[in-house]
């Protein structure tokens, strides 16, 4: 069902007045008009937008909400459009300096980056801000007030970034930097109208890019999140890639172990770092049959893995 609420001329004038902006031409919602809507919202302060969108009784709530919906380039039904302002307000309130919300991040943060393109990116961010979600692998995913959140960041797959097919998609990039926690977490938001997200063209290429990102240290964790569930083929492809990521870890360890003459100098490592290094060579046979032993190996030595979070929905405050 398509959205039936339109951004009228009257709404537009009210929005411009509330945001202290001069009127701009209103017409069909094409690429140019969406860009104008984004520009209008972008030039308003986060504080002003949050104040309006968090209060349904505000005189400009309806008009600014409709302008926001016009700026997002994705199809929304009535309920989704009704919920978008609140979710957007949650993000603005907790992450007022987030890049990529209404304007793409600067080129130095990743060529090809883009501003939010789909409403689910806002909904999933708001859901993770409001509460934690358990992943398929049993981890906890959330966005905390002390974290740094940015939207639409594209990290290079390799050391150099080509024009096409050379990026790691991060609809949400979360920087966790504290005394106890220092990680870069990339999140790809997968929305399904049916509630079941299946494997699509390009998934294998994306997974290979994530694998390279882990290897090169660009990201520490990667999650696919969806509003429903992931299909069996999607999960199988992720599991297959995770096995290769674990094998990569073993290959690098064995090469270092051999170069250090059958031992690794642990003198400059912390106790925690020592625990995360296997004591000897890792046999290739580990990755052939026994999924339980591979899981134990991954958990023991904290080998990064692609993870998934299902039923990530913004319920509301």
BELZI-V673724 format. One line per field, one symbol per residue. ss: DSSP state (A for helix, B for strand, O for the rest). phi: phi as a letter, one per 30 degrees, with the letter a starting at -180 (. if undefined). burial: # if it has 24 or more other C-alpha atoms within 12 Angstrom, else .. Layout:
ss: ???
phi: ???
burial: ???
//
This chain:
ss: OOOOOOOOAAAAAAAAAAOOOOOOOOOOOOAAAAAAAAAAAAOOOAAAAAAAAOOOOOOOAAAAAAAAAAAOOOOOOAAAAAAAAAAAAAAAAAOOOOOOOOOOOOAAAOOOOOOOOOAAAAAAAAAAAAOOBBOOOOOBBOOOOOOBBBBBBBBBOOOOOOOOOOBBBBBBBBBBBOOOOBBBBBBBBBOOOOOBBOOOOOAAAAAAAAAAAAAAOOOOBBBBBBOOBBOAAAAAAAAAAAAAAAAAAAAAAAAAAAAOOOOOOOOOOOAAAAAOOOOOOOOAAAAOOOAAAAAAAAAAOOOOOBBBBOOOOOOOO
phi: .ddcccddddedddddddchbddbecaedcdddddddddddddddeddddddddbdddeceddddddddddccadbdedddddeeddddddddcbdcddidbbddeeddkejdbdecbddddddddddddacbddecidccacceddccbcidccddcdccddbhbbcdbebccccbbdcbbbcccbccccbddjbccdcejddddddddedddddidbcbbbcbbdbbcdddedddddddddddddeeddddddddddchiacdcdccdddddddcedbdcdddeccbdddddddddddchddbdbbbchdbddkc
burial: .....##...######.##......#..#....#########.#.#.#######.....#################...##########################....#####################.##.###...#####.###########........###########.......#########....###...##.##########..#############...##.###.##########..##......................##..##....#......#..##..##############...
//
